[in-house]
Amino acid sequence: MINEIRQDRISSIANKIRNIRVGQKSGCLTIIELDVNDSETYDKLIEEDRVMKERELQRCDSPEKAKEVSSHYEHYIEIYEKLKKVKKIKCKCKCGREIYMLAPYFFFKRHNYCDTLNNYMNISVSKDVYAQLINDKNATADEEELYSVLDNMPYSFFHMNIKECGLKEQKRERVRSSDYDYELPFKNHATLVIEGYGKDKEELCKAGRKEYYVIYRTFKCRRKLCGKEYEYRYKDFEIEKSDGYYSLARCNCRDDSFFTAPSSFEWRTMKFFREYGIEYEAEVSFPDLIGAGHKYLLRYDFAVYENGKIKALIECQGAQHYRKSEDEGFGGEPVFRLQQLNDEKKRAYAQEKGLKLIEISYKQNTYEKEKLYLLGELNMIDELAKEVRKQMHNRTK
């Protein structure tokens, strides 16, 4: 019974194919040309598969694996060779895209979008009916091969990476993010200087089957050291903790031949500045403070300001500042000696200029420890007293 229904449906499609004409519509699609040969599309796919086959064969470590790889690609190359010979119809979607397809798929269902064509005709057909479907009465392939072509059409369409239909984007609702109207309460973020608003960004979101765009306001930033410009969303400026402290809004470029992205230690310190509304600047240098190698200007990790003047300079001193690191990334003994010389230069310079230098040891290894230390060093007595009381209260719970 089921097979009879399937055959009736295929026969109905075959009748429609016999009467197919230019200008015929199915949902968003309109036929603009009949009996089109799109062999170039499949020639490209065949060439890509042959290249991939050769690459994978070079990595095979046994004859059995090589045979399996070869068989896999030859299978699809054979399918593409067959599909090259089948004439297609050329359709145009309401979104403007032109696509090629087998005539049966045009009638198989109503097409609301050109990227969701129903390529799944998982049905066994007789040679005569299939010959009608592909409009080729001289078809010589046997039933199994013909079924194989139909059954593998989904792969071939997917392999061609059909882009999303433009109609979907037009129909999606656009809503502003919950933080769209929020303003940043600071002018600096690490080495980034906030310069104003950037272009709005859209992010595709899903709620069940519903798709919609969330619109985010962005802020235009410029890194003071290299001049690179960035645009980040409000939420990207949050300083979060995972394996360490980090922020998505940052610059990761190379500067003076080394990476200058803030460390977890430095992000944690900036979180403290943010919490207490402290004005600061990151990567602060002075024209007359040159490193021991006489090549680069030395930089303090931070300068804290009060009434427009530097209140204190701050250095986040990791373990490599106190002892030679076994980690090859820190350069061993020579780099450790150079590090100590530069640290002494920074101390002497701060003393000479009458600037307070706060060196935060790596032993202040939690946010709470560092917070108490900095509140004391920055003479924020009232805030320090509140924090001490708060931590003592938490311990007695």
C-alpha positions in Angstrom: 0.0 0.0 0.0 2.8 2.4 1.0 4.7 1.6 -2.1 1.6 2.2 -4.3 1.2 5.7 -2.6 4.8 6.5 -3.3 4.6 5.4 -6.9 1.4 7.5 -7.4 3.2 10.5 -5.9 6.2 10.0 -8.2 3.9 9.6 -11.2 2.1 12.8 -10.3 5.5 14.6 -10.1 6.4 13.0 -13.5 3.2 14.5 -15.0 4.1 17.9 -13.7 7.6 17.6 -15.1 6.2 16.9 -18.6 4.2 20.2 -18.4 7.0 22.3 -16.8 7.5 25.8 -18.2 9.5 28.9 -17.6 7.9 31.3 -15.1 6.3 28.5 -13.1 6.5 29.2 -9.3 6.8 27.1 -6.2 6.9 29.2 -3.0 9.9 31.5 -3.2 11.2 30.0 -6.4 10.5 30.8 -10.1 11.8 28.8 -13.0 13.9 31.0 -15.3 15.5 28.4 -17.6 14.9 24.7 -18.6 17.3 21.9 -19.5 20.4 23.6 -18.0 23.7 21.8 -17.8 25.6 22.9 -14.7 28.6 20.5 -15.2 31.0 23.2 -14.0 29.6 23.0 -10.5 30.2 19.3 -10.3 33.6 19.5 -12.0 34.7 21.8 -9.1 33.3 19.3 -6.6 35.1 16.4 -8.3 38.4 18.3 -8.3 38.0 19.2 -4.6 37.4 15.6 -3.7 40.3 14.4 -5.7 42.6 16.8 -3.9 41.2 15.8 -0.5 41.6 12.1 -1.5 45.4 12.6 -2.3 45.9 14.5 1.0 44.3 11.8 3.1 46.1 9.0 1.2 49.4 10.5 2.2 48.4 10.2 5.8 47.2 6.6 5.6 49.4 4.2 7.6 48.1 0.9 6.1 46.8 -0.5 2.8 43.4 -1.2 4.3 43.0 2.5 5.4 44.2 3.7 2.0 41.6 1.5 0.3 38.8 2.8 2.6 39.7 6.4 1.9 40.0 5.8 -1.8 36.6 4.0 -1.9 34.9 6.8 0.1 36.0 9.6 -2.4 35.5 7.5 -5.5 32.0 6.8 -4.4 31.1 10.5 -4.4 33.1 11.3 -7.5 31.0 8.7 -9.3 27.8 10.3 -8.0 28.9 13.8 -9.2 29.8 12.3 -12.6 26.3 11.0 -12.9 24.7 14.2 -11.7 26.8 16.2 -14.3 24.8 14.4 -17.1 21.4 15.1 -15.7 19.9 18.3 -17.0 18.6 20.7 -14.4 16.2 23.6 -14.2 17.5 27.1 -13.2 15.4 28.9 -10.6 15.5 32.3 -9.0 14.5 32.9 -5.4 12.7 36.1 -4.2 15.9 36.9 -2.3 17.7 37.2 -5.7 19.8 34.0 -5.6 19.9 31.8 -8.7 20.1 28.0 -8.1 20.2 24.8 -10.1 18.1 21.8 -9.1 16.6 18.6 -10.5 13.1 19.1 -11.7 11.6 16.6 -9.2 12.7 18.7 -6.3 10.9 21.7 -7.6 7.6 19.9 -7.3 8.3 17.8 -4.2 7.1 20.4 -1.8 6.5 24.2 -1.5 9.8 26.0 -1.1 9.6 28.8 1.5 13.4 29.4 1.4 16.0 28.5 -1.2 18.5 27.2 1.4 16.1 24.5 2.8 15.3 22.6 -0.4 13.8 19.2 0.3 16.5 17.0 -1.2 15.4 13.9 0.7 13.5 11.7 -1.8 14.2 8.5 0.2 12.1 6.3 -2.0 12.8 3.5 -4.3 11.7 4.0 -7.9 11.5 1.9 -11.0 13.8 2.6 -13.9 10.9 3.8 -16.1 9.6 6.3 -13.5 13.0 7.6 -12.8 13.6 8.1 -16.5 10.5 10.2 -16.5 11.7 12.2 -13.5 15.0 13.1 -15.0 13.4 13.7 -18.3 15.7 11.2 -20.0 13.9 8.2 -21.7 17.3 6.7 -22.7 18.5 6.3 -19.1 20.7 3.2 -18.9 21.7 3.1 -15.3 20.2 0.3 -13.2 17.7 0.9 -10.4 20.2 0.7 -7.6 22.5 3.3 -9.1 19.6 5.6 -9.8 18.4 5.3 -6.3 22.0 6.0 -5.1 22.0 9.3 -7.0 18.7 10.4 -5.4 19.7 9.1 -1.9 23.0 11.1 -2.0 21.6 14.4 -3.3 21.4 15.8 0.3 25.2 15.3 0.6 25.9 17.0 -2.7 23.8 20.0 -1.9 25.3 20.3 1.6 28.8 19.9 0.2 28.2 22.9 -2.1 27.5 25.0 1.1 24.3 26.7 0.2 24.2 30.1 1.9 21.3 31.2 4.0 18.3 32.5 2.1 18.0 36.3 2.2 14.3 36.1 2.9 15.0 34.6 6.4 17.1 37.6 7.4 14.4 40.0 6.2 11.7 38.3 8.2 13.6 38.0 11.5 12.7 40.3 14.3 15.4 42.7 15.6 15.5 43.6 19.3 18.0 45.7 21.2 20.1 44.1 23.8 19.2 44.7 27.5 22.5 46.7 27.9 22.1 48.7 24.6 21.6 52.1 26.4 24.2 51.5 29.0 27.2 53.9 29.1 30.7 52.9 30.1 31.6 54.7 33.4 35.4 54.8 32.5 37.6 56.2 29.7 40.3 53.6 29.8 40.2 49.8 29.8 43.6 48.2 30.1 45.6 49.9 27.2 42.4 50.8 25.3 41.2 54.3 25.2 37.4 54.6 24.7 36.7 57.2 22.0 33.0 56.9 21.4 30.4 54.8 19.7 31.1 52.3 17.0 28.8 50.5 14.6 25.9 48.4 16.0 26.4 44.7 15.8 23.8 42.0 15.2 23.9 38.5 16.8 21.6 35.7 15.6 19.8 34.1 18.5 17.3 31.2 18.8 14.3 30.7 21.1 12.9 27.3 20.2 12.2 27.4 16.5 12.1 31.2 16.4 15.2 33.0 15.2 15.8 36.7 15.8 18.6 39.3 15.9 19.9 41.0 19.0 21.4 44.4 18.3 24.3 45.5 20.4 25.8 49.0 20.7 29.6 49.0 20.3 32.2 51.3 21.7 35.1 52.4 19.5 38.5 51.9 21.2 42.0 52.7 20.3 45.1 51.1 21.8 47.4 53.9 22.8 50.6 51.9 22.2 50.1 50.6 18.7 47.2 52.8 17.5 45.0 49.8 16.5 41.3 50.4 16.6 38.6 48.0 17.9 34.9 47.9 18.5 33.5 46.1 21.5 30.1 45.6 23.1 29.3 46.8 26.6 29.4 43.2 28.0 32.9 42.7 26.5 34.4 45.1 29.0 33.4 43.0 31.9 36.4 41.5 33.8 35.5 37.9 34.5 37.1 34.9 36.2 37.4 31.4 34.8 40.8 29.7 35.0 42.1 33.2 35.6 40.9 36.8 35.2 40.3 38.1 31.7 38.3 40.5 29.6 37.1 40.0 26.0 37.9 43.7 25.2 41.6 43.8 24.8 44.5 44.1 22.3 46.5 41.0 21.6 49.0 42.4 19.0 52.7 42.3 19.3 54.5 45.5 20.4 58.2 46.0 20.7 58.7 42.3 19.7 56.8 40.8 22.7 53.1 40.2 23.6 51.5 42.9 25.6 48.1 41.4 26.4 47.4 41.8 30.1 48.0 38.9 32.4 45.4 37.4 34.8 47.3 39.2 37.6 46.9 42.6 35.8 43.2 42.0 35.0 42.6 41.2 38.6 44.2 44.5 39.6 42.1 46.4 37.1 39.0 44.7 38.6 40.0 46.4 41.9 40.3 49.8 40.1 36.9 49.3 38.5 35.2 48.3 41.8 36.5 51.4 43.6 36.2 53.9 40.8 40.0 54.5 40.7 41.3 56.5 37.7 44.3 54.6 36.2 46.4 54.2 33.1 48.0 50.9 32.0 51.5 50.5 30.5 52.9 53.8 31.6 56.3 54.9 30.3 58.6 57.9 30.7 60.9 59.2 28.0 64.0 59.2 30.3 63.4 55.7 31.7 65.2 53.2 29.4 65.7 49.5 30.0 69.0 47.8 30.8 69.4 46.7 27.2 69.3 50.4 26.2 66.8 49.5 23.5 63.2 50.0 24.9 61.5 52.3 27.3 60.5 50.6 30.5 56.9 50.6 31.5 55.1 50.4 34.8 52.1 48.2 34.8 49.8 51.0 36.1 49.7 54.6 37.2 47.0 55.6 39.6 45.7 59.2 39.4 44.2 61.6 41.9 43.1 65.1 40.8 44.8 64.6 37.5 48.2 63.8 39.0 50.0 60.5 39.5 49.3 59.2 43.0 51.2 56.0 42.7 52.9 53.7 40.2 52.0 50.0 40.5 53.9 46.9 39.4 52.3 43.4 39.4 55.3 41.3 40.3 55.0 37.6 39.2 57.3 34.9 40.6 59.7 35.5 37.7 60.6 38.9 39.3 62.0 37.1 42.5 63.6 33.9 41.2 64.8 32.3 38.0 61.9 30.5 36.3 62.3 27.0 34.9 59.7 27.9 32.3 61.6 28.4 29.0 59.1 31.1 28.1 60.7 33.4 30.7 64.2 32.9 29.2 66.2 31.4 32.0 69.1 33.0 33.9 70.0 35.8 31.4 66.5 37.1 31.2 66.1 36.9 35.0 69.2 39.0 35.5 68.0 41.6 33.0 64.6 41.5 34.8 66.2 42.3 38.1 68.2 45.2 36.6 65.1 46.7 35.1 63.2 46.4 38.4 65.9 48.2 40.2 65.8 50.9 37.5 62.1 51.4 38.0 62.5 51.6 41.8 65.3 54.2 41.5 63.4 56.2 39.0 60.2 56.4 41.1 62.3 57.4 44.2 64.1 60.1 42.2 60.8 61.6 40.9 59.1 61.4 44.3 56.5 58.9 43.1 55.2 56.1 45.3 55.9 52.7 43.8 53.6 49.8 44.9 54.9 46.4 44.1 52.2 43.7 44.4 53.8 40.3 45.1 52.5 37.2 43.4 51.9 36.0 47.0 48.9 38.3 47.0 47.3 35.5 45.1 43.6 36.1 45.6 41.4 39.1 44.9 40.6 39.5 48.6 44.3 39.6 49.6 45.2 42.0 46.8 42.2 44.2 47.6 43.3 44.6 51.3 46.9 45.3 50.3 46.0 48.0 47.8 43.5 49.7 50.0 46.2 50.0 52.6 48.9 51.1 50.2 46.7 53.7 48.6 45.6 55.1 52.0 42.0 54.3 51.4 41.4 53.9 55.2 37.6 54.1 55.2 37.3 51.5 52.4 39.9 49.3 54.1 38.1 49.3 57.4 34.8 48.3 55.6 36.5 45.5 53.7 38.2 44.2 56.9 34.8 44.1 58.7 33.2 42.5 55.7 35.8 39.7 55.5 35.7 39.1 59.3 31.9 38.8 59.1 32.1 36.3 56.3 34.6 34.2 58.3 32.2 34.0 61.3 29.3 32.7 59.2 
